[in-house]
Amino acid sequence: MKNKTSFLPQEGEAHPSRCPDNSAFKQQRLPAWKPQLTLASVLSSFFLTGAFCLTVGVCLILAANSVREIQIDYSDKCSDCSKFRENSSNWNKECHCLVNFTLKEDILGDVFIFYGLQNFYQNHRRYVMSRSDAQLLGRKVKIQRSNCAPFTTYRNGTPMAPCGAIANSMFNDTIDLFYNRNSSMIQVPLLKTGNSWWTDKNVKFRNPVSHNLSSAFAGTARPPYWQKPVYMLDKEDERNNGYVNDDFIIWMRVSAFATFRNLYRRVRRIRHFVDGLPAGNYTFRISYNFPVTKFKGRKHVILSTLVWSGGSNPFLGIAYVVSGTAATLAGFVITAIHLKLRKKKTYFQK
């Protein structure tokens, strides 16, 4: 065993230097811009920032206020269907309810239909992670090793497609809009595709490769709360089925808050609705499938237009106005302090 003193530097040996290398980088001699802050530069930056934020904030608030929006809560109006859905034996039976409303003025331009949920917490950690991104890309994966538990397989070993709690709880109310014109009901044409993001439709979600979509999902079963398999979500458009279904893609983008809305449909601007929705009486025909009474939730349907800044949400505009006001006030405070100190300096010099 070596003596402890053998590890210490012996007399005559050079001590290792701990100083950094004598280079421009390690000695901080690189050329740098060192701005000299003057009163004019500081005040101009505060006032210019304040003016910019105030201008942008006012434009955002005006744009948000120009959005036409109508929100209808149909939780109580469809109470009979809600009680009907509480009985699990009625899972494969339909229940419809009608919700009437009136538009006093025309809604011009593109009209979007959203469904809204209240008191539905999608931000729970286990809920957010309960999905298989590899499965949603059309790959063959072992669901048992994914984060989808307990919605992975049935007792007989049949895997669920799609798996996970997010997919299992997908919103499945069907909403149709009718225009009451001259004692006749005209169904408003709605667009069910083109509502999801391009990256979702073409990058994050893909169907398994097969000559037939039903054969691609052979050997799998629908989630427990679904009424039909994933390859039959849209009977009218074969390209809107499977994992690339727009309604499914939008639902899989979870919300950070308990109250949220998702895009459901867009009004197709043809015939009577070329310019938008004319004023008059309308009816929502809702196929009630999504129960909310057990978690004391509420359901809404929203008609809204959009502007360049988005929907009817003034928060961003208010944030810009507050920031601009704070920057402008800070500029005035700095100016007042400077004038006060300059007067004192002049007084003492006299």
C-alpha positions as CSV (number, residue, x, y, z in Angstrom):
1,M,0.0,0.0,0.0
2,K,1.4,3.4,-1.0
3,N,2.1,6.0,1.6
4,K,-0.4,8.8,1.7
5,T,2.4,11.4,1.3
6,S,3.2,9.9,-2.1
7,F,0.1,11.6,-3.6
8,L,1.3,15.0,-2.6
9,P,3.6,17.0,-4.9
10,Q,7.2,16.4,-3.9
11,E,9.8,19.1,-3.5
12,G,11.0,20.3,-6.8
13,E,7.9,19.1,-8.7
14,A,5.9,21.8,-10.7
15,H,2.4,22.5,-9.3
16,P,-0.4,22.1,-11.9
17,S,-1.8,25.5,-12.9
18,R,-5.5,26.1,-12.5
19,C,-5.6,29.3,-14.4
20,P,-7.5,29.3,-17.8
21,D,-5.5,29.4,-21.0
22,N,-4.2,32.7,-22.2
23,S,-6.6,33.0,-25.1
24,A,-8.9,35.7,-26.2
25,F,-12.0,33.6,-25.5
26,K,-11.1,32.3,-22.0
27,Q,-9.6,35.6,-20.9
28,Q,-12.6,37.6,-22.2
29,R,-10.8,39.7,-24.6
30,L,-13.1,39.1,-27.6
31,P,-14.5,42.2,-29.2
32,A,-17.9,43.1,-27.8
33,W,-20.5,45.9,-28.1
34,K,-20.8,47.8,-24.9
35,P,-23.7,50.3,-25.3
36,Q,-23.4,53.5,-23.4
37,L,-26.8,54.1,-21.9
38,T,-27.8,57.7,-22.0
39,L,-31.0,59.5,-21.0
40,A,-32.1,59.9,-24.6
41,S,-31.6,56.2,-25.5
42,V,-33.3,54.9,-22.3
43,L,-36.3,57.2,-22.6
44,S,-36.8,56.6,-26.3
45,S,-36.7,52.8,-25.7
46,F,-39.4,53.0,-23.0
47,F,-41.7,55.4,-25.0
48,L,-41.3,53.5,-28.3
49,T,-42.0,50.2,-26.6
50,G,-45.0,51.7,-24.9
51,A,-46.4,53.1,-28.1
52,F,-45.9,49.9,-30.0
53,C,-47.6,47.8,-27.3
54,L,-50.5,50.2,-26.9
55,T,-51.0,50.3,-30.7
56,V,-50.9,46.5,-31.1
57,G,-53.1,46.0,-28.0
58,V,-55.8,48.4,-29.2
59,C,-55.8,46.7,-32.6
60,L,-56.2,43.3,-31.0
61,I,-59.0,44.4,-28.7
62,L,-60.9,46.0,-31.6
63,A,-60.5,42.9,-33.7
64,A,-61.7,40.6,-30.9
65,N,-64.7,42.8,-30.4
66,S,-65.6,42.6,-34.0
67,V,-66.1,38.8,-33.8
68,R,-69.7,37.7,-33.9
69,E,-70.3,34.8,-31.5
70,I,-73.4,33.0,-30.2
71,Q,-73.0,30.4,-27.4
72,I,-75.8,28.0,-26.5
73,D,-75.8,25.7,-23.5
74,Y,-77.8,22.6,-24.3
75,S,-77.1,20.6,-21.2
76,D,-80.5,21.4,-19.6
77,K,-82.4,21.6,-22.9
78,C,-81.4,18.0,-23.6
79,S,-82.0,16.8,-20.1
80,D,-84.2,13.9,-21.2
81,C,-81.4,12.5,-23.4
82,S,-79.0,13.1,-20.6
83,K,-81.0,10.9,-18.2
84,F,-81.3,8.3,-21.1
85,R,-77.5,8.2,-21.4
86,E,-77.0,7.5,-17.7
87,N,-78.3,4.0,-18.3
88,S,-75.4,2.1,-19.7
89,S,-77.7,-0.4,-21.4
90,N,-78.7,2.4,-23.9
91,W,-75.2,2.8,-25.2
92,N,-76.2,1.7,-28.8
93,K,-79.6,3.6,-28.9
94,E,-80.0,7.0,-30.3
95,C,-81.5,10.0,-28.5
96,H,-82.1,13.4,-30.3
97,C,-83.1,16.8,-29.0
98,L,-83.9,20.1,-30.7
99,V,-82.5,23.4,-29.6
100,N,-84.1,26.5,-31.2
101,F,-82.5,30.0,-31.4
102,T,-82.8,33.2,-33.4
103,L,-80.3,35.3,-35.2
104,K,-81.4,38.9,-35.1
105,E,-78.7,40.0,-37.6
106,D,-76.8,38.4,-40.4
107,I,-73.5,36.7,-39.6
108,L,-71.4,37.5,-42.6
109,G,-68.3,35.7,-43.7
110,D,-67.0,32.3,-42.7
111,V,-68.9,30.8,-39.8
112,F,-67.4,28.2,-37.6
113,I,-69.2,25.8,-35.2
114,F,-67.5,24.8,-32.0
115,Y,-68.5,22.4,-29.3
116,G,-67.6,23.4,-25.8
117,L,-67.1,21.4,-22.6
118,Q,-67.1,22.7,-19.0
119,N,-65.6,21.0,-16.0
120,F,-63.9,18.4,-18.1
121,Y,-60.2,18.1,-17.0
122,Q,-58.0,17.0,-19.9
123,N,-54.9,18.2,-18.1
124,H,-54.5,15.3,-15.7
125,R,-51.1,13.8,-16.1
126,R,-52.2,10.2,-16.6
127,Y,-54.9,11.3,-19.0
128,V,-52.5,13.3,-21.1
129,M,-50.0,10.4,-21.3
130,S,-52.7,7.8,-22.0
131,R,-52.0,7.4,-25.8
132,S,-49.7,5.7,-28.2
133,D,-48.1,8.0,-30.7
134,A,-46.6,5.1,-32.5
135,Q,-50.0,3.5,-33.0
136,L,-51.4,6.7,-34.2
137,L,-48.7,6.8,-36.9
138,G,-50.0,3.5,-38.2
139,R,-47.2,1.3,-36.9
140,K,-47.6,-2.1,-35.4
141,V,-46.8,-1.8,-31.8
142,K,-47.3,-3.9,-28.6
143,I,-50.0,-1.9,-26.9
144,Q,-49.4,-3.7,-23.6
145,R,-46.0,-1.8,-23.3
146,S,-47.5,1.6,-24.1
147,N,-49.0,4.2,-21.7
148,C,-52.5,3.4,-22.7
149,A,-53.4,1.3,-19.7
150,P,-56.0,0.4,-18.7
151,F,-57.5,1.0,-22.2
152,T,-55.1,-1.3,-24.0
153,T,-56.7,-4.7,-24.7
154,Y,-59.9,-6.5,-23.8
155,R,-59.9,-9.6,-21.6
156,N,-59.6,-11.9,-24.6
157,G,-56.4,-10.1,-25.6
158,T,-57.9,-8.1,-28.5
159,P,-56.1,-4.7,-28.7
160,M,-58.0,-1.5,-28.8
161,A,-57.6,0.8,-31.8
162,P,-57.1,3.6,-30.9
163,C,-55.9,2.9,-27.3
164,G,-55.8,5.2,-24.3
165,A,-58.1,7.3,-22.2
166,I,-58.0,10.3,-24.5
167,A,-59.3,8.3,-27.5
168,N,-61.8,6.4,-25.3
169,S,-63.4,9.6,-24.1
170,M,-63.8,11.2,-27.5
171,F,-66.6,13.7,-27.9
172,N,-69.3,12.0,-30.0
173,D,-72.3,14.2,-30.1
174,T,-73.6,14.8,-33.6
175,I,-74.7,18.4,-34.3
176,D,-76.8,19.4,-37.4
177,L,-78.0,22.9,-38.1
178,F,-81.3,23.8,-39.8
179,Y,-82.6,27.1,-41.1
180,N,-86.3,27.7,-40.7
181,R,-87.3,29.6,-43.8
182,N,-91.0,30.1,-44.9
183,S,-92.2,27.3,-42.7
184,S,-89.7,24.9,-44.1
185,M,-86.5,23.6,-42.6
186,I,-83.4,23.9,-44.7
187,Q,-80.3,21.9,-43.5
188,V,-77.3,24.2,-43.4
189,P,-74.4,22.5,-45.3
190,L,-71.4,21.9,-43.1
191,L,-67.8,21.0,-43.8
192,K,-66.4,18.2,-41.7
193,T,-62.9,18.1,-43.3
194,G,-60.1,20.7,-43.4
195,N,-60.6,21.6,-39.8
196,S,-57.4,20.1,-38.4
197,W,-53.8,21.3,-38.7
198,W,-51.8,20.2,-41.7
199,T,-49.1,18.8,-39.5
200,D,-51.5,16.7,-37.6
201,K,-53.2,15.3,-40.8
202,N,-50.0,14.6,-42.6
203,V,-47.3,14.1,-40.0
204,K,-48.6,13.0,-36.6
205,F,-51.5,10.8,-37.6
206,R,-51.5,8.1,-40.3
207,N,-53.5,5.0,-41.0
208,P,-51.9,1.6,-41.3
209,V,-50.8,0.7,-44.9
210,S,-53.3,-1.6,-46.5
211,H,-55.4,-2.0,-49.6
212,N,-58.6,-1.7,-47.4
213,L,-59.0,0.3,-44.3
214,S,-61.1,-2.4,-42.6
215,S,-58.5,-5.0,-43.2
216,A,-55.8,-2.6,-41.9
217,F,-57.6,-2.6,-38.5
218,A,-58.4,-6.4,-38.6
219,G,-57.7,-8.0,-35.3
220,T,-58.5,-4.8,-33.3
221,A,-61.6,-3.6,-31.6
222,R,-63.1,-0.2,-30.8
223,P,-62.6,1.5,-27.4
224,P,-65.2,0.6,-24.8
225,Y,-67.1,4.0,-25.0
226,W,-67.2,4.1,-28.8
227,Q,-70.3,3.1,-30.8
228,K,-68.4,2.2,-34.0
229,P,-64.9,1.2,-35.0
230,V,-62.3,3.7,-36.0
231,Y,-62.5,2.8,-39.7
232,M,-66.2,3.8,-39.8
233,L,-66.1,7.2,-38.2
234,D,-67.2,8.9,-41.4
235,K,-69.5,6.8,-43.6
236,E,-69.8,9.6,-46.3
237,D,-66.1,10.2,-46.9
238,E,-63.7,7.2,-46.9
239,R,-60.7,9.5,-46.7
240,N,-61.9,10.9,-43.4
241,N,-61.7,7.6,-41.5
242,G,-59.3,5.9,-39.2
243,Y,-56.7,7.9,-37.4
244,V,-56.8,10.7,-39.9
245,N,-60.4,11.6,-39.1
246,D,-60.6,15.3,-38.4
247,D,-62.9,15.0,-35.3
248,F,-60.6,12.4,-33.8
249,I,-57.4,14.5,-34.5
250,I,-58.9,17.6,-33.0
251,W,-60.0,15.7,-29.8
252,M,-56.6,14.2,-29.4
253,R,-55.1,17.7,-29.0
254,V,-55.9,18.0,-25.3
255,S,-56.7,21.3,-23.5
256,A,-54.8,22.9,-20.6
257,F,-58.0,24.1,-18.9
258,A,-61.2,22.5,-17.7
259,T,-63.3,24.7,-19.9
260,F,-62.5,24.6,-23.5
261,R,-63.9,24.5,-27.1
262,N,-62.9,22.5,-30.1
263,L,-63.7,23.2,-33.8
264,Y,-66.5,21.0,-35.0
265,R,-67.7,22.2,-38.4
266,R,-67.5,25.1,-40.9
267,V,-70.5,26.4,-42.8
268,R,-70.2,25.7,-46.5
269,R,-71.0,28.9,-48.3
270,I,-73.4,27.8,-51.0
271,R,-77.0,28.6,-52.0
272,H,-78.7,30.5,-49.2
273,F,-75.5,30.7,-47.2
274,V,-73.1,32.2,-49.7
275,D,-72.6,35.3,-47.6
276,G,-72.8,33.5,-44.3
277,L,-75.8,32.9,-42.0
278,P,-78.8,35.1,-42.7
279,A,-80.9,36.4,-39.9
280,G,-83.9,34.2,-38.9
281,N,-84.8,31.2,-36.8
282,Y,-82.5,28.2,-36.6
283,T,-82.6,24.8,-35.0
284,F,-79.8,22.6,-33.7
285,R,-80.6,18.9,-34.0
286,I,-78.3,17.1,-31.6
287,S,-77.7,13.4,-31.3
288,Y,-76.9,13.2,-27.6
289,N,-74.1,10.6,-26.9
290,F,-71.6,12.3,-24.6
291,P,-72.7,12.2,-21.0
292,V,-71.6,15.0,-18.6
293,T,-73.8,14.7,-15.6
294,K,-71.5,12.3,-13.7
295,F,-68.7,14.9,-13.5
296,K,-71.1,17.9,-13.3
297,G,-70.1,19.2,-16.7
298,R,-71.9,21.4,-19.2
299,K,-72.0,21.3,-23.0
300,H,-72.2,24.2,-25.4
301,V,-72.4,24.8,-29.1
302,I,-70.9,28.0,-30.4
303,L,-71.4,29.8,-33.6
304,S,-68.5,32.2,-34.3
305,T,-66.6,34.1,-36.9
306,L,-62.9,34.6,-36.9
307,V,-60.6,37.6,-37.6
308,W,-56.9,37.9,-38.4
309,S,-56.1,37.7,-34.7
310,G,-58.3,34.6,-34.0
311,G,-61.5,34.3,-32.1
312,S,-63.3,36.4,-29.5
313,N,-60.5,36.5,-26.9
314,P,-59.4,40.0,-25.7
315,F,-56.7,38.6,-23.3
316,L,-53.8,39.2,-25.6
317,G,-54.9,42.7,-26.5
318,I,-55.4,43.5,-22.8
319,A,-51.9,42.1,-22.0
320,Y,-50.4,44.4,-24.7
321,V,-52.2,47.4,-23.4
322,V,-51.1,46.8,-19.8
323,S,-47.5,46.3,-20.9
324,G,-47.6,49.4,-23.1
325,T,-49.1,51.5,-20.2
326,A,-46.4,50.2,-17.8
327,A,-43.6,51.0,-20.2
328,T,-45.0,54.5,-20.9
329,L,-45.5,55.3,-17.1
330,A,-41.9,54.0,-16.4
331,G,-40.7,56.5,-19.1
332,F,-42.5,59.4,-17.4
333,V,-41.2,58.4,-14.0
334,I,-37.6,58.3,-15.2
335,T,-38.1,61.7,-16.8
336,A,-39.5,63.2,-13.6
337,I,-36.6,61.7,-11.5
338,H,-34.1,63.1,-14.0
339,L,-35.6,66.6,-14.0
340,K,-35.7,66.6,-10.2
341,L,-32.1,65.6,-9.8
342,R,-31.0,68.1,-12.4
343,K,-32.7,70.9,-10.5
344,K,-30.9,69.8,-7.3
345,K,-27.5,69.7,-9.2
346,T,-28.1,73.2,-10.6
347,Y,-29.0,74.5,-7.1
348,F,-25.8,73.2,-5.5
349,Q,-23.6,74.5,-8.3
350,K,-24.9,78.0,-7.6
